[in-house]
Amino acid sequence: PIKSDLLIENERITAIAPNLPPPPHDIEATGLTILPGLIDIHLHFNEPGRADWEGAATGSRALAAGGGTLFFDMPLNSAPCTVTAPEFDRKRQALEAASITDFALWGGLIPGNLDDLDELAGRGVIGFKAFLCDSGLPEFPRADDLTLYEGMQRAARLGLPVAVHAESEEITKALQRRITTSGRSNIKAFLESRPVIAEVEAITRAATLARATGCMLHIVHISSGKGVAAALEARSLGADISLETCPHYLLFSQDDLLRLGAIAKCTPPLRDVQEHDALLAAAQNGAIDHIASDHSPCPPAMKERDNFFEIWGGMAGVQWTLPALLEKGLTPERIATVTATNAAA
């Protein structure tokens, strides 16, 4: 950090230098740290269609209260999902009416909407989101390998990234079926159904397709040290890949999930202490490019099922990114990089 004055004129920073002459309205901030506004590149405000889960009216206010000025809303969990141009228009109109902060929109990549990607790009999406496993919403099906490959070809031509939720459907679904057939449905059973290898395999597969197509690949919410290692290995082999994690993966481990229960359920799940510590080290040393909230609220009843597999897998924390990163020892320079500089780029 540098010790300096800031001059703000007409809502813009126009000078950063020591000993600037005081303007008519002077704010004494000696000893305080000024950071750029947080850009949350991954959250779900569920509008239109599911604003009762939480929409942009309260969501954007929470973002602003936590130091955020801009968010990139995911194509789900709104209804309908943002997978065509008319749905983009509906979402943009809803958020413009409700949000107090600036925003941009992700488009979706699902089976059958390949021909919609050009029109979504023309509308101004900042990229396309795909799930490599069940999204939890039947209207947003996972991208099989051919859908992902052809979608990446189209995205590369459009100059836009593809963001993937990287968990193997084959591993997670088969394990869940085996475990639930045996009569187990508690927290430990859920954790067993989503092992770290499911994340590592999906990252590696997505990166292979990204290299073949020349597509920019963004891995959302990496949950483990091994996931970071897989993504960095893919980068060393030539993949144009960026890495994202979330505050809850840095704050909590699977021990906390066992303690807190449904409120801490997310996918990928919280990991053991060893994986958590490796992920935290990666965030502190610069291996992680982005830290975003993946704010994913839901009605309380969706967190109150007896079967843990049926509980909604999302955590709500859009207001707490900055406090979490300060709590976990990231420097102001590192925080600015992973929450603003890289997102702006």
N, C-alpha and C positions, 0 to 999 in steps of 0.2 A: 504494500500500500504506500501511497505518497501522501504527504501532508500538504494540503492545498486549499484554495478557495474555489467555489463554483459560482459562476454567474449564470442566472437563468433569466431569459428574456422571451416573452411571448410563448411561454411553456416549453422552451427549448434551452438546453445547456449550450451557451455560446462561448464560454471561456473556462478553462481550467488552468489556474496559475496561482502562485503564492501572492499574498498581499494585494488582492484586487480591491479597488475602491468600493466601499459599501454602497449598494443600491438603495432606493427608498425603503425597501422592506428587507431587513437583514435578519437572518436566522443564525444564532450562535450554535455551532455543532462541533466545537472543539472536543477532541477525544472520541468522537463517534466515527463509525465506518459507514461510508456511503457505497452501496452496491447498485449495479444496474437492476432494473426491474426483472423479476423472474419470468421466464418464458416456459410455461408448462406445455411440453410438446405431446403429452399423452394423458388425456382424461376423458371422462364420460359424463356429460351433463344431461343426457337422456331426453333431449328435446328436439323435435316434437314427439308426442305420443306417449312418453313415459315420464313426463315432468313430475309426476307424483313420486318417482324414485329420487329425484332432485333435478331441477332444471337450472338454467343459467342465471335466473334472478338471484337465488341464494348462492349458487355455486361460484359465480363470478365475484360476488362480494366476499366470499371466503378466500378466494384467490387473492383479491386485492388486499384483504386484511393481512395476508401472509407475505406481502411484498410482490405479488405477481401483477403483471400488466398485460399479458398476452397469453392465450391458450390455443392449443390445436386440439379440436374436438374429434374424437374417434367416430367412425361411421356406425357404430353400435354403441349404446343400447337404445337409441331412438327408434321410433316405429312410425313409418318404415325406416329401414336402415339406408344409409347414404351410398347406394350402389348404382344409381342412375342420375342423370342431370335434373329431372324434375324433383327427385328427392333431395338433391343438393339445394335446389332453390327453396324448398319448403324449410329445410333446416336453417339455411342462411336467414330467411325471413324471421323464423322463430327466435333465433339467437340475437338478431339485430334489435328485436323488440324487448328482449329480456336482459341482455348482458350489459354490465357497466364497464367491462374491459374490452380491449380489442381481441379478435379471434381469427383463426383460420380453420379450415376443415380438411380432414383426411377423407378420401374416398375409400370404398371397399373393393376388394378383389375376391370374388366368389365364383364358383362354377356357373357358367352361362352369361356372365356380364362382360366378357372380353370386349365386345363391340361398344360398350358404354364408356370405356376408359378414356377414349379420345375426347368425348364430350365433357366428361368430368374434368379432364385436364384443361379444356377450354374455359370451364367455369372458374378454375383457379384452385383446385385441390392441391395440397402440398405434397401428396403422395398417396399410395394405396396400401391399405392394411389387409393382411391375410392371416387366417388362423390355420396352423398345421394340425390342430386337434379340434375337437368339438368346442364351439364357442359358448355353448350354453343356451344359444338362441337358434331355433330351427330356421328362422328367416335369414340367418347369416351362416350358411354351411361352410365347413372347412374347405380349403383349397387342396385338392389332390395334386400330385406331382405335375401332371400335364397342365392343369390350370395355372399352377405357380410358374411353370416354365414359360408358357405362352404369355401369361400376364407380365412376367419379367421382360420378355422380348418387347412387348408393347410399351412398358414403362421406360425401358432403356431408350427406345425411339423418341419418347416424349420428354426424356431428360428428367424423370421423376423417380424418387426412391420407392421401393416396396418395403414395408415394415411387416415383420412376421412375429406372431406369437409362436415361439419355437418350443413345442412339445410334440413328441411322436404320438400320433393317434393310435398306431398299431400297438405300441407298448402300453400306453395308458389305458386304452379301452380294454385290451385283453386282460391286463392285471385287475382292473376294476371288476370285470365280469367274473373272473376266478375268485376274487376275494368276496364279493357280495354273494356269489353262489354258495360259498361256505358259511354264510350267515353273519359275516362281520360287516359293520357299517359305522364304526366309531372313528375317532380322529386318527388313531394309529393306522387303521386300515386305509384311510384316505391317503396318508403319507406314503404308505407302501405302494400305492397304486400310481404314484407320480415320482419315480426315482430321478436322480440327477441325470442318469444316462439318457432318459427321454428328452431332456433339454439339449444335451450335448449332441445326440444323433440328429435332432431336428436342425440345430444351428449348422452342423456340418453339411447336411443335405441341402439346406437353403443356400448356403455359401457356394456349394458346387454348381448349382443352377445359376446363381448370380455371376459367377466367373464365366460360365458358358454363354451367357446372354449379354454381359457387359452392363448389368443392372446395378444401380446403387442399392445396397441392402442395409436395412436398419433392423437390428434385433431388439425388440422391446423387452422390458422388465427381466433382464438376466438375473437369475436368482442364486447363482452359485459361482464359486471360484473356478470350477471345471468348465462352466459355461463361458466365462471370460477367456480361459485358456483356449477353448475351441474356436472362439471368434477371432482371437489374435493369431492363432495358427492359420486360419483361413485368410486373414489379411496378409500374412507373410507369403502365402501362395498366390496372391494377386487379387483377392476379392476386395471390392470397394465396399467396405463394411463399417458401420458405426454401431457402437455399443451403448445401450441404455440400461440403467437399473433404477430402483425406486427407493425412497426413504425407508419404507417398511422392511425391505430386505437388509438394510444397514442397521436398523434399530433392533430388529427382533430375530430370533432363531426359532426352530421348531419346538424348543422347550417352552417358549412363550406361547406358541399355538396350543400346546397341551394345557397350559395354565389359563389362557384367555378364552379358548374355545372358538365359537362360530364367528365372533367379531373379527378374528384374525385369520379367517380362511381366505386364501387367495390362490390363484393358479398362474404360474407355478407356485408350489407351496413354499412356506418358510423352510429353510434348510438347517442341517445340524450345525453345531458351533464351528467345526472345522471349515465347512464351506462358507458359512457366514463370515468368519474372520478373513478368509482369502478374498472374498468379495469386497469387504470393507477396505482391505489393503489396496485392492485394485482401484477403488474409488479415491483413496487418498493419494496414490502415487501417479495418477494420471492415465491409467489404462482405460478408464470409463470415459466416454465422450459426453454422455447426457445423463442427468438425473431428473426424472419426471415423476409426478405423483401417482399415475394410473388410478386416479380418484374414481371409484366405481361404487356409488351408493345404491341402496335398494330399500324397499319398505321393510320395517322391522320383522314382519312375519316371515320374510324369506330367509332370515337368519335364525329361525326358531323351529327347525325341523328336527325330528328325532334321528333320522338317517343323515349322517354327516355328508354323505355324497350328494344329497338333495339340497343342501344349504347353498345359497348364492355365494359364489367365489369372488368376492371383491372387497376391497378395503377403502374406506372413505378418509382422505387425509390431505385434501388440496391445500389447506391452510398451513400445513406443518412442515413443508419441505425445508424452508430456511432454518427453523429451529432444530430440525433433525440433523441437518448437515453441520451446524455449529456444535451440536451435542456430540457428534461423532468425530470432531477434530479436523474437519476439512478447513484449509486456510481460506481467507477471503478471496485470494486469487483463484484457487481451485473452484470455489463455489461459483464465482462469476463465470468461469469457463464452462462448467457443466450445466448451469441453469440459464445462461444468457448468450455468451459469445458463440458457442458452438450451435445453439439453437437458431440464432440469427443467421449464421452462415448457411 
